[in-house]
Amino acid sequence: MAKASTGTLYRGDEGMWSWVLHRITGVGIFFFLLVHVLDTSLVRVSPEAYNAVIATYKTPVMAIGEIGLVGAIVFHAFNGLRVIAVDFWKGGPANHKKLLWVVVGLWVITMIGFLSRHLAHAFGWWS
């Protein structure tokens, strides 16, 4: 007899949420790169337009957005290494939750280092 569907694709465990977050950060990074290529290409069309766009990036709102971007990139990179370990290391599947906590720890350490420097620079706390 078939098991009844719970109505959701997600089991709710750590591995599934890391899978979802990996996809979301990947799509976010893709769209950032698309915008980055487009705004950089403006320099060939109109240097004045390029300078105007770059000036809009030097705002506190964009500084906060950069935190999200760096957080997404760092998580995506560390989690990608975890996925490689799970796929190619014999003990990977048995240790995937431990590896996820390593990813989270490395992400937190990296973000603390980034935030201390980025916030000081973005908000003029040091020259």
Backbone as a printed PyTorch tensor [residue, N CA C, xyz], in Angstrom:
tensor([[[  0.8410,  -1.1790,   0.0000],
         [  0.0000,   0.0000,   0.0000],
         [  0.8930,   1.2510,   0.0000]],

        [[  0.5450,   2.2200,  -0.8100],
         [  1.3460,   3.4400,  -0.9320],
         [  1.1480,   4.3380,   0.2740]],

        [[  2.2400,   4.9980,   0.6300],
         [  2.2010,   5.9340,   1.7430],
         [  1.4930,   7.2200,   1.3000]],

        [[  0.6700,   7.7510,   2.1790],
         [ -0.0760,   8.9720,   1.8600],
         [  0.8730,  10.1550,   1.7680]],

        [[  0.6020,  11.0330,   0.8270],
         [  1.4160,  12.2220,   0.6400],
         [  1.1470,  13.2120,   1.7610]],

        [[  2.2310,  13.8690,   2.1990],
         [  2.0810,  14.9010,   3.2340],
         [  1.7630,  16.2570,   2.6220]],

        [[  1.7930,  16.3380,   1.2870],
         [  1.4520,  17.5950,   0.6230],
         [  2.6320,  18.5240,   0.4450]],

        [[  3.8180,  18.1090,   0.8630],
         [  4.9820,  18.9650,   0.7090],
         [  6.1540,  18.1490,   0.1960]],

        [[  6.9910,  18.7790,  -0.5610],
         [  8.1720,  18.1360,  -1.1050],
         [  9.2930,  18.0980,  -0.0750]],

        [[  9.2840,  19.0210,   0.8750],
         [ 10.3850,  19.1820,   1.8130],
         [ 10.1420,  18.4210,   3.1060]],

        [[ 11.1620,  17.7010,   3.5280],
         [ 11.0790,  16.9440,   4.7700],
         [ 11.3180,  17.8280,   5.9890]],

        [[ 12.0400,  18.9170,   5.7970],
         [ 12.2880,  19.8430,   6.8940],
         [ 13.5620,  19.5710,   7.6600]],

        [[ 14.3740,  18.5930,   7.2350],
         [ 15.6240,  18.3580,   7.9550],
         [ 16.7040,  19.3040,   7.4410]],

        [[ 17.8520,  19.2830,   8.1220],
         [ 18.9250,  20.2290,   7.7930],
         [ 19.4130,  20.0730,   6.3520]],

        [[ 19.5400,  18.8290,   5.9140],
         [ 20.0240,  18.5960,   4.5540],
         [ 19.1190,  19.1880,   3.5040]],

        [[ 17.8160,  19.0770,   3.7170],
         [ 16.8670,  19.6070,   2.7440],
         [ 16.9110,  21.1400,   2.7310]],

        [[ 16.9970,  21.7550,   3.9050],
         [ 17.0420,  23.2140,   3.9430],
         [ 18.3430,  23.7520,   3.3550]],

        [[ 19.4500,  23.0160,   3.5360],
         [ 20.6960,  23.4550,   2.9150],
         [ 20.5890,  23.3430,   1.3950]],

        [[ 19.8660,  22.3260,   0.9090],
         [ 19.6360,  22.1650,  -0.5260],
         [ 18.8450,  23.3570,  -1.0620]],

        [[ 17.7810,  23.7260,  -0.3610],
         [ 16.9440,  24.8590,  -0.7760],
         [ 17.7620,  26.1470,  -0.7570]],

        [[ 18.4950,  26.3860,   0.3330],
         [ 19.2920,  27.6070,   0.4470],
         [ 20.3950,  27.6450,  -0.6070]],

        [[ 20.9570,  26.4890,  -0.9420],
         [ 21.9860,  26.4420,  -1.9830],
         [ 21.4010,  26.8830,  -3.3180]],

        [[ 20.1840,  26.4420,  -3.6280],
         [ 19.5390,  26.8400,  -4.8860],
         [ 19.1960,  28.3280,  -4.8820]],

        [[ 18.6690,  28.8160,  -3.7830],
         [ 18.2930,  30.2360,  -3.6980],
         [ 19.5220,  31.1260,  -3.8360]],

        [[ 20.6050,  30.7940,  -3.1270],
         [ 21.8120,  31.6160,  -3.2330],
         [ 22.4010,  31.5340,  -4.6340]],

        [[ 22.3220,  30.3720,  -5.2690],
         [ 22.8240,  30.2430,  -6.6320],
         [ 22.0720,  31.1280,  -7.6080]],

        [[ 20.7560,  31.1480,  -7.4980],
         [ 19.9430,  32.0050,  -8.3770],
         [ 20.2250,  33.4870,  -8.0830]],

        [[ 20.3340,  33.8380,  -6.8120],
         [ 20.6480,  35.2210,  -6.4490],
         [ 21.9910,  35.6720,  -6.9980]],

        [[ 22.9950,  34.8050,  -6.8990],
         [ 24.3180,  35.1240,  -7.4310],
         [ 24.2600,  35.2700,  -8.9500]],

        [[ 23.5020,  34.4080,  -9.6090],
         [ 23.3470,  34.5150, -11.0620],
         [ 22.7790,  35.8820, -11.4450]],

        [[ 21.7190,  36.3270, -10.7570],
         [ 21.1220,  37.6150, -11.1040],
         [ 22.0560,  38.7750, -10.7860]],

        [[ 22.8350,  38.6660,  -9.7050],
         [ 23.8350,  39.6910,  -9.4330],
         [ 24.8340,  39.7660, -10.5830]],

        [[ 25.3280,  38.6080, -11.0230],
         [ 26.3080,  38.6070, -12.1120],
         [ 25.7190,  39.1840, -13.3980]],

        [[ 24.4560,  38.8940, -13.6610],
         [ 23.7930,  39.4590, -14.8330],
         [ 23.7640,  40.9850, -14.7500]],

        [[ 23.3500,  41.5170, -13.6210],
         [ 23.3110,  42.9770, -13.4330],
         [ 24.7220,  43.5520, -13.5010]],

        [[ 25.6840,  42.8520, -12.9170],
         [ 27.0680,  43.3230, -12.9200],
         [ 27.6080,  43.4310, -14.3490]],

        [[ 27.3500,  42.4460, -15.1670],
         [ 27.8060,  42.4980, -16.5620],
         [ 27.1230,  43.6550, -17.2900]],

        [[ 25.8230,  43.8240, -17.0560],
         [ 25.0990,  44.9090, -17.7340],
         [ 25.5880,  46.2870, -17.3050]],

        [[ 25.7670,  46.4930, -15.9790],
         [ 26.2020,  47.8320, -15.5590],
         [ 27.6490,  48.1040, -15.9530]],

        [[ 28.4810,  47.0750, -15.9860],
         [ 29.8570,  47.2810, -16.4220],
         [ 29.9260,  47.5720, -17.9170]],

        [[ 29.0170,  46.9890, -18.6770],
         [ 29.0180,  47.2420, -20.1190],
         [ 28.6130,  48.6830, -20.4430]],

        [[ 28.0080,  49.3730, -19.5110],
         [ 27.6440,  50.7790, -19.7380],
         [ 28.8590,  51.6580, -19.9940]],

        [[ 30.0100,  51.2710, -19.4870],
         [ 31.1990,  52.0930, -19.6640],
         [ 31.5470,  52.2480, -21.1470]],

        [[ 31.2040,  51.2460, -21.9620],
         [ 31.4580,  51.3340, -23.4040],
         [ 30.4170,  52.2010, -24.1080]],

        [[ 29.1960,  52.2320, -23.5670],
         [ 28.1170,  52.9870, -24.1820],
         [ 28.2060,  54.4570, -23.7920]],

        [[ 28.2890,  54.6970, -22.4820],
         [ 28.3220,  56.0680, -21.9830],
         [ 29.0350,  56.0980, -20.6340]],

        [[ 30.2350,  56.6220, -20.5930],
         [ 30.9420,  56.7050, -19.3130],
         [ 30.1720,  57.5090, -18.2560]],

        [[ 29.4020,  58.5060, -18.6950],
         [ 28.6140,  59.2940, -17.7420],
         [ 27.5180,  58.4390, -17.1130]],

        [[ 26.8510,  57.6260, -17.9340],
         [ 25.8100,  56.7400, -17.4130],
         [ 26.4160,  55.7150, -16.4630]],

        [[ 27.5880,  55.1940, -16.8110],
         [ 28.2750,  54.2520, -15.9450],
         [ 28.5850,  54.8920, -14.5950]],

        [[ 29.1220,  56.1000, -14.6230],
         [ 29.4420,  56.8060, -13.3740],
         [ 28.1900,  57.0630, -12.5430]],

        [[ 27.0850,  57.3730, -13.2040],
         [ 25.8290,  57.6100, -12.4730],
         [ 25.3430,  56.3290, -11.7970]],

        [[ 25.4360,  55.2140, -12.4950],
         [ 25.0090,  53.9400, -11.9110],
         [ 25.9090,  53.5760, -10.7320]],

        [[ 27.2110,  53.7200, -10.9060],
         [ 28.1450,  53.3890,  -9.8340],
         [ 27.9100,  54.2800,  -8.6190]],

        [[ 27.5380,  55.5320,  -8.8530],
         [ 27.2600,  56.4400,  -7.7300],
         [ 26.0620,  55.9530,  -6.9110]],

        [[ 25.0910,  55.3270,  -7.5670],
         [ 23.9390,  54.8210,  -6.8210],
         [ 24.3180,  53.6380,  -5.9340]],

        [[ 25.4170,  52.9740,  -6.2600],
         [ 25.8550,  51.8310,  -5.4550],
         [ 26.5390,  52.2650,  -4.1610]],

        [[ 26.9140,  53.5190,  -4.0600],
         [ 27.6380,  54.0070,  -2.8840],
         [ 26.6770,  54.6060,  -1.8570]],

        [[ 25.6390,  53.8370,  -1.5260],
         [ 24.6470,  54.2740,  -0.5550],
         [ 24.5740,  53.2560,   0.5760]],

        [[ 24.0490,  53.6720,   1.7440],
         [ 23.9090,  52.7220,   2.8480],
         [ 23.0130,  51.5270,   2.5120]],

        [[ 21.9870,  51.7360,   1.6980],
         [ 21.1010,  50.6310,   1.3210],
         [ 21.8890,  49.5840,   0.5250]],

        [[ 22.7100,  50.0300,  -0.3910],
         [ 23.5160,  49.0990,  -1.1760],
         [ 24.5870,  48.4400,  -0.3200]],

        [[ 25.0800,  49.1350,   0.6960],
         [ 26.0540,  48.5290,   1.6100],
         [ 25.4240,  47.3460,   2.3400]],

        [[ 24.1590,  47.4900,   2.7100],
         [ 23.4350,  46.3830,   3.3400],
         [ 23.2090,  45.2700,   2.3150]],

        [[ 22.8890,  45.6350,   1.0880],
         [ 22.7170,  44.6470,   0.0190],
         [ 23.9960,  43.8670,  -0.2410]],

        [[ 25.1410,  44.5500,  -0.1350],
         [ 26.4210,  43.8620,  -0.3110],
         [ 26.6330,  42.8140,   0.7780]],

        [[ 26.1230,  43.0670,   1.9620],
         [ 26.2250,  42.0720,   3.0370],
         [ 25.4600,  40.8150,   2.6360]],

        [[ 24.2610,  40.9990,   2.1070],
         [ 23.4850,  39.8530,   1.6410],
         [ 24.1780,  39.1170,   0.5060]],

        [[ 24.7600,  39.8590,  -0.4130],
         [ 25.4600,  39.2500,  -1.5410],
         [ 26.6590,  38.4340,  -1.0610]],

        [[ 27.4790,  39.0150,  -0.2030],
         [ 28.6550,  38.2990,   0.2920],
         [ 28.2240,  37.0900,   1.1230]],

        [[ 27.1740,  37.2590,   1.9290],
         [ 26.6670,  36.1200,   2.6980],
         [ 26.2220,  34.9860,   1.7940]],

        [[ 25.5510,  35.3200,   0.7020],
         [ 25.0940,  34.2990,  -0.2460],
         [ 26.2760,  33.6190,  -0.9320]],

        [[ 27.2560,  34.3980,  -1.3510],
         [ 28.4230,  33.8360,  -2.0280],
         [ 29.1970,  32.9100,  -1.0950]],

        [[ 29.4140,  33.3560,   0.1380],
         [ 30.1890,  32.5510,   1.0910],
         [ 29.4460,  31.2550,   1.4120]],

        [[ 28.1410,  31.3420,   1.6730],
         [ 27.3930,  30.1170,   1.9590],
         [ 27.4100,  29.1800,   0.7570]],

        [[ 27.1790,  29.7280,  -0.4170],
         [ 27.1170,  28.9030,  -1.6230],
         [ 28.4560,  28.1990,  -1.8560]],

        [[ 29.5430,  28.9080,  -1.6330],
         [ 30.8670,  28.3130,  -1.8380],
         [ 31.1370,  27.2020,  -0.8240]],

        [[ 30.9400,  27.4830,   0.4590],
         [ 31.2050,  26.4700,   1.4800],
         [ 30.2530,  25.2800,   1.3420]],

        [[ 28.9930,  25.5480,   1.0610],
         [ 28.0460,  24.4530,   0.9120],
         [ 28.3400,  23.6440,  -0.3530]],

        [[ 28.8350,  24.2870,  -1.3860],
         [ 29.2430,  23.5620,  -2.5850],
         [ 30.3720,  22.5880,  -2.2910]],

        [[ 31.3150,  23.0080,  -1.4520],
         [ 32.3850,  22.0930,  -1.0410],
         [ 31.8250,  20.9440,  -0.2180]],

        [[ 30.8090,  21.2250,   0.5930],
         [ 30.1610,  20.1620,   1.3690],
         [ 29.4700,  19.1670,   0.4430]],

        [[ 28.7970,  19.6650,  -0.5810],
         [ 28.1270,  18.7960,  -1.5400],
         [ 29.1510,  17.9020,  -2.2470]],

        [[ 30.2870,  18.4760,  -2.6210],
         [ 31.3460,  17.6860,  -3.2510],
         [ 31.8250,  16.5980,  -2.2900]],

        [[ 32.0250,  16.9530,  -1.0230],
         [ 32.4720,  15.9650,  -0.0350],
         [ 31.4470,  14.8580,   0.1350]],

        [[ 30.1810,  15.2130,   0.1960],
         [ 29.1330,  14.1970,   0.3550],
         [ 29.0810,  13.2960,  -0.8730]],

        [[ 29.2610,  13.8580,  -2.0570],
         [ 29.1740,  13.0770,  -3.2840],
         [ 30.3920,  12.1880,  -3.5290]],

        [[ 31.5740,  12.6590,  -3.1620],
         [ 32.7850,  11.9510,  -3.5550],
         [ 33.5780,  11.3230,  -2.4060]],

        [[ 33.2300,  11.6230,  -1.1780],
         [ 33.9230,  11.0490,  -0.0320],
         [ 33.0920,   9.8780,   0.4740]],

        [[ 33.7520,   8.7720,   0.7270],
         [ 33.0520,   7.5570,   1.1560],
         [ 32.2170,   7.8000,   2.4100]],

        [[ 32.7400,   8.5830,   3.3480],
         [ 32.0120,   8.8560,   4.5890],
         [ 31.1100,  10.0790,   4.5220]],

        [[ 31.0120,  10.6900,   3.3450],
         [ 30.2290,  11.9180,   3.2000],
         [ 28.7630,  11.7890,   3.5630]],

        [[ 28.0560,  10.8160,   3.0000],
         [ 26.6280,  10.7070,   3.3120],
         [ 26.3430,  10.4800,   4.7980]],

        [[ 27.1950,   9.7300,   5.4550],
         [ 26.9810,   9.4680,   6.8840],
         [ 27.2650,  10.7030,   7.7360]],

        [[ 28.0800,  11.6190,   7.2220],
         [ 28.4900,  12.7980,   7.9940],
         [ 27.9470,  14.1030,   7.4340]],

        [[ 26.9240,  14.0350,   6.5800],
         [ 26.4720,  15.2650,   5.9130],
         [ 25.9410,  16.3110,   6.8890]],

        [[ 25.3130,  15.9130,   7.9790],
         [ 24.8170,  16.9070,   8.9440],
         [ 25.9720,  17.5700,   9.6900]],

        [[ 26.9900,  16.7940,  10.0420],
         [ 28.1690,  17.3760,  10.6870],
         [ 28.8540,  18.3580,   9.7420]],

        [[ 28.9590,  17.9540,   8.4800],
         [ 29.5660,  18.8430,   7.4950],
         [ 28.7610,  20.1290,   7.3230]],

        [[ 27.4430,  20.0320,   7.4290],
         [ 26.6140,  21.2400,   7.3400],
         [ 26.9270,  22.1880,   8.4980]],

        [[ 27.1060,  21.6440,   9.6890],
         [ 27.4310,  22.5050,  10.8270],
         [ 28.8210,  23.1150,  10.6880]],

        [[ 29.7350,  22.4020,  10.0240],
         [ 31.0420,  22.9830,   9.7070],
         [ 30.8560,  24.1610,   8.7490]],

        [[ 30.0000,  23.9740,   7.7430],
         [ 29.7030,  25.0500,   6.7930],
         [ 29.1350,  26.2620,   7.5280]],

        [[ 28.1820,  26.0310,   8.4180],
         [ 27.5710,  27.1360,   9.1670],
         [ 28.6180,  27.8460,  10.0170]],

        [[ 29.4770,  27.0810,  10.6810],
         [ 30.5310,  27.6890,  11.5030],
         [ 31.5010,  28.5170,  10.6800]],

        [[ 31.9450,  27.9710,   9.5580],
         [ 32.8480,  28.7190,   8.6850],
         [ 32.1700,  29.9650,   8.1270]],

        [[ 30.8760,  29.8370,   7.8090],
         [ 30.1210,  30.9920,   7.2970],
         [ 30.0670,  32.1000,   8.3450]],

        [[ 29.7680,  31.7360,   9.5810],
         [ 29.6830,  32.7340,  10.6620],
         [ 31.0330,  33.4100,  10.8710]],

        [[ 32.1060,  32.6260,  10.9280],
         [ 33.4440,  33.1960,  11.1300],
         [ 33.8090,  34.1410,   9.9840]],

        [[ 33.5490,  33.7080,   8.7630],
         [ 33.8590,  34.5390,   7.6010],
         [ 33.0390,  35.8190,   7.5900]],

        [[ 31.7560,  35.7060,   7.9180],
         [ 30.8900,  36.8850,   7.9060],
         [ 31.2660,  37.8740,   9.0170]],

        [[ 31.6840,  37.3770,  10.1720],
         [ 32.1250,  38.2900,  11.2370],
         [ 33.3280,  39.0970,  10.7670]],

        [[ 34.2880,  38.4060,  10.1440],
         [ 35.4570,  39.1070,   9.6050],
         [ 35.0730,  40.1130,   8.5330]],

        [[ 34.1740,  39.7130,   7.6410],
         [ 33.7460,  40.6190,   6.5750],
         [ 32.9750,  41.8030,   7.1320]],

        [[ 32.0250,  41.5320,   8.0340],
         [ 31.1710,  42.6010,   8.5550],
         [ 31.9670,  43.6580,   9.3050]],

        [[ 32.9370,  43.2400,  10.0940],
         [ 33.7020,  44.2250,  10.8550],
         [ 34.4150,  45.1940,   9.9190]],

        [[ 34.9360,  44.6830,   8.8420],
         [ 35.6530,  45.5520,   7.9040],
         [ 34.6880,  46.3030,   6.9790]],

        [[ 33.6760,  45.6200,   6.4840],
         [ 32.7530,  46.2310,   5.5230],
         [ 31.9510,  47.3710,   6.1560]],

        [[ 31.3960,  47.1310,   7.3260],
         [ 30.5930,  48.1790,   7.9620],
         [ 31.4360,  49.4010,   8.2980]],

        [[ 32.6600,  49.1790,   8.7480],
         [ 33.5540,  50.2990,   9.0490],
         [ 33.8450,  51.0980,   7.7850]],

        [[ 34.0760,  50.4130,   6.6900],
         [ 34.3810,  51.1080,   5.4310],
         [ 33.1300,  51.7660,   4.8340]],

        [[ 32.0090,  51.0360,   4.8150],
         [ 30.8010,  51.5350,   4.1660],
         [ 30.2110,  52.7400,   4.8790]],

        [[ 30.3450,  52.7730,   6.1950],
         [ 29.7310,  53.8650,   6.9550],
         [ 30.7730,  54.8720,   7.4590]],

        [[ 31.9860,  54.7920,   6.9400],
         [ 33.0030,  55.7910,   7.2410],
         [ 33.5300,  55.7440,   8.6620]],

        [[ 33.5630,  54.5760,   9.2590],
         [ 34.0570,  54.4650,  10.6430],
         [ 35.5740,  54.4590,  10.7080]],

        [[ 36.2180,  54.3350,   9.5390],
         [ 37.6710,  54.4670,   9.4710],
         [ 38.0240,  54.9680,   8.0790]],

        [[ 39.1720,  55.5460,   7.9930],
         [ 39.5770,  56.1440,   6.7180],
         [ 40.4100,  55.1940,   5.8980]]])
